[in-house]
Each structure stands twice: as C-alpha cells, then as structure tokens.
Amino acid sequence: MKLNYTIQGQGSPVLLLHPVGSALTFLEPLAELLSQNYQVMSMDLRGHGQSPRLSIEDENLMLLDDFAKDAHETLHHTQFSPCAVVGFSFGGMIAQSLAYLYPQDVSILIPCACPCTLPDANRKISAKRGTDAKQDGMTSVIQATMERWFTPAFRGKNGHLPSQEHLLSAHHGGWVHGWHAISNIDQLSRLPQIKQPTLCIAGEVDASSPPDVVGLIGKGILGAQLKIVKGAPHMLFIEQPQEVADLIHAFLKTHQF
C-alpha cells in the first residue's frame, strides 16, 4: 500500500497522523511549526486525501491494525522509521496499533484526543456514524461532527468551514471504514506492552475524548505522561497549533530526540 505523504523540515523524524475523514492538509499548521526543529512526515491514511480510496460497498471493512499496517509499509518504503509518532483522534488510535505491532517503527509515542477502548454504548454510536454516512451521505453527520470537533467560539468565527467543506466534498469511504475501525477499538490490554516513551495530550473541553479518556492510555503505559491543553476541543491541533507544538517539542527535547 503506497500512501500519499509530504515531508518538510530537517532533523529527527516525526510522523503526524490525522483524524478520521480529514487529510494531511489539516495538519499543515502544526507540521509547519514542528518542521522548524524536526523532519516532519504528514500522511494521508488509506481512504483519505490523495491516498488510494476505499469502497463504501466493501463488506470487509478495515480495522485499526489494517491502517497501522499501511503506515508501517509506507515508513518502511521511505526509510523514515524509527520516528516519533503523533496521532490525533483516529490517528492516535492507529498510532497505538503501530507502537504495539511495529515497535521498531516508533521511537516515541504521542497519542492525542483519542481513547484506547470504548464502552459498548459508544461502540454502537461510533458504528452508526459510519453507517449513517454510507446510507444518507455526509450531510447527515456534518452538523454533529462540527459541534464535536470545535468550540462554539471557533465555529462562531467560521473557523470550522474548511474542515466542513472538506468532509462534504471528499469521498467518504475513509469515513465509513474509519468509524467501523473506531467502533472496534480494543487497545487497553496492549498498553502494558508498549515500552516507548509516551506523552498523551488531551483538550480540556474535548467532548469526544475528554482528559480522563485520554488519561486511560497514560495509566496503561508505564511512565507515560498526560498533558491537557486549556480550553482546547477535540481538534486541538487546529484551534491551538502552537500550544500543541510546544508540548510535543518539550517532550521530544526531554528525551533528547
């Protein structure tokens, strides 16, 4: 699987993985900040951006480990690993799989705004987000998604519009497969076997993955830290890219990365 990616900057390698339904373009402000100190790869996951599409009619929907395998193959092909892996939401869930399945790829793990498991009720809700879009298109899920992703103040300034327009215009195979993968997340038992230095980052007002949810990852990985971005929502890297970049940079410096 050849995924689309961009690389910018010089220094130690850092991989950025985006949320479900989005693309590496969403990561550009953060990538620009981090590339001042690191060589940054931003990757379009399968079914997203310019990477190969996924069919919404496919009965064999992808799981998180499948997305992680794609990332591993791309890292191997480009000889970009080992690298620090920073994942947001869906990307953070995939980052956990990558660190567990391919530990040789991941020197430092930074999962952000994501869970490691879900209660049964939340699994049904997650699965429904994919099936709703499959049956009725992205317009059926867009308003609720924007409300989950961004703060009211940010939406009031129309800061959400580029993300909204992307979701409405992009092929939604990645969204359908992605939410199926999310609804089946089960990383909790794997966490004690993840040995890489780990920083978990949560948005203070994230309604999708609040700090206690993200913190559960930190409790499962020995020595992991949790940092909370004040006033930040689920898409914390879009609303507060500088604050997120500063946390990542400080952690990488601590580990002489």
C-alpha positions, 0 to 999 in steps of 0.5 A: 500500500503506497500512501500519499505523504509530504515531508518538510523540515530537517532533523529527527523524524516525526510522523503526524497522523490525522483524524478520521475523514480529514487529510494531511492538509489539516495538519499543515499548521502544526507540521509547519511549526514542528518542521522548524526543529524536526523532519516532519512526515504528514500522511494521508491514511488509506481512504483519505486525501490523495491516498488510494480510496476505499469502497463504501460497498466493501463488506470487509471493512478495515480495522485499526491494525489494517491502517497501522499496517499501511503506515508501517509499509509506507515508513518502511518504503521511505526509510523514515522509521524509527520516528516519533509518532503523533496521532490525533483522534483516529490517528492516535488510535492507529498510532497505538496499533503501530507502537504495539505491532511495529515497535521498531517503527516508533521511537516515541509515542504521542497519542492525542484526543483519542481513547484506547477502548470504548464502552459498548454504548459508544461502540454502537454510536461510533458504528452508526456514524459510519453507517449513517454516512454510507446510507444518507451521505455526509450531510447527515453527520456534518452538523454533529461532527462540527459541534464535536470537533470545535468550540462554539467560539471557533465555529462562531468565527467560521473557523470550522468551514474548511474542515466542513467543506472538506468532509462534504466534498471528499469521498467518504469511504475513509469515513465509513471504514474509519468509524467501523475501525473506531467502533472496534477499538480494543487497545487497553490490554496492549498498553502494558506492552508498549515500552516507548516513551509516551506523552498523551495530550488531551483538550480540556473541553474535548467532548469526544475524548475528554482528559480522563479518556485520554488519561486511560492510555497514560495509566496503561503505559508505564511512565507515560505522561498526560498533558491537557491543553486549556480550553482546547476541543477535540481538534486541538491541533487546529484551534491551538497549533502552537500550544500543541507544538510546544508540548510535543517539542518539550517532550521530544527535547526531554528525551533528547530526540 
